[in-house]
Amino acid sequence: MKKNPQPVSLTIMGKDYKIACDPDEKNDLIDSAQELDKKMRKIRDSGRVSGADRIAVMAALNLAHELRVMKNQNAMLTQSLNESLANMSHKIENVLENPETR
């Protein structure tokens, strides 16, 4: 069943935007817009960057950096989990193959 995108009204730094999204993604879109608004306002309020376009680029760079850090952390955790599972599997196989070592 195909979902019909619905318009969602968002406000980012005082400007209104209508974005179409699937109904089940609405809450995530609203949360994302609120996070972007918060980051953009923080950058604007720091006084180091002026102009909405420059503020938006700085916010996008900050969010992209956070995403990259999270992806790297996720990759390391996945690798560690896979190594632990392989080690545990190996130990289980050894016990099953050699029951007298229990």
C-alpha positions in Angstrom: 0.0 0.0 0.0 1.5 3.3 -1.1 1.3 6.2 1.4 0.2 9.6 0.3 2.6 12.3 1.3 1.0 14.9 3.5 2.1 18.6 3.8 3.7 19.4 7.2 4.1 23.0 8.3 7.5 23.8 9.9 9.0 27.0 11.3 12.8 27.4 11.2 14.3 30.7 12.4 11.0 32.4 12.0 10.3 31.3 8.4 7.5 28.9 7.6 8.1 25.9 5.3 5.6 23.3 4.0 7.3 20.0 3.4 5.5 16.9 2.1 6.3 13.7 3.9 4.8 10.3 4.6 2.4 10.4 7.6 4.5 7.9 9.6 7.6 10.2 9.2 5.8 13.4 10.3 7.0 13.3 13.9 10.6 12.7 12.9 10.4 15.5 10.4 9.0 17.9 13.1 11.7 16.8 15.6 14.4 17.3 12.9 13.1 20.8 12.1 13.1 21.7 15.8 16.7 20.5 16.2 17.8 22.4 13.1 16.0 25.6 14.4 17.7 25.2 17.7 21.2 24.8 16.2 20.6 27.7 13.8 19.5 30.0 16.6 22.5 29.0 18.7 24.8 29.8 15.8 23.0 33.1 15.2 23.1 34.1 18.8 26.8 33.4 19.1 27.3 36.5 16.9 30.1 34.9 14.9 28.1 34.1 11.8 25.5 36.3 10.2 23.1 35.8 7.3 20.6 33.0 7.2 22.3 31.2 4.4 25.7 31.1 6.2 24.0 30.1 9.5 22.2 27.3 7.6 25.5 26.0 6.1 27.2 26.1 9.5 24.3 24.2 11.1 24.4 21.7 8.2 28.1 21.2 8.7 27.7 20.7 12.5 24.9 18.2 11.9 26.9 16.4 9.2 29.9 16.2 11.6 27.7 14.8 14.4 26.3 12.2 11.9 29.8 11.1 10.8 30.9 10.8 14.5 27.8 8.7 15.3 28.3 6.5 12.2 32.0 5.9 13.1 31.0 5.0 16.7 28.2 2.7 15.3 30.7 1.0 13.0 33.2 0.4 15.9 30.4 -0.9 18.2 29.2 -3.2 15.4 32.7 -4.5 14.8 33.2 -5.1 18.5 29.8 -6.8 18.8 30.6 -9.1 15.8 34.0 -10.0 17.3 32.4 -10.8 20.7 29.7 -12.9 19.0 32.2 -14.8 16.9 34.4 -15.4 20.0 31.3 -16.6 22.0 30.2 -18.8 19.1 33.7 -20.4 18.9 33.6 -21.1 22.6 30.2 -22.7 22.4 31.3 -24.9 19.4 34.4 -26.0 21.4 32.2 -27.0 24.4 29.8 -28.9 22.2 32.6 -30.7 20.3 34.5 -31.5 23.5 31.9 -32.1 26.3 34.5 -33.5 28.7 36.2 -30.1 29.1 33.2 -28.6 30.9 
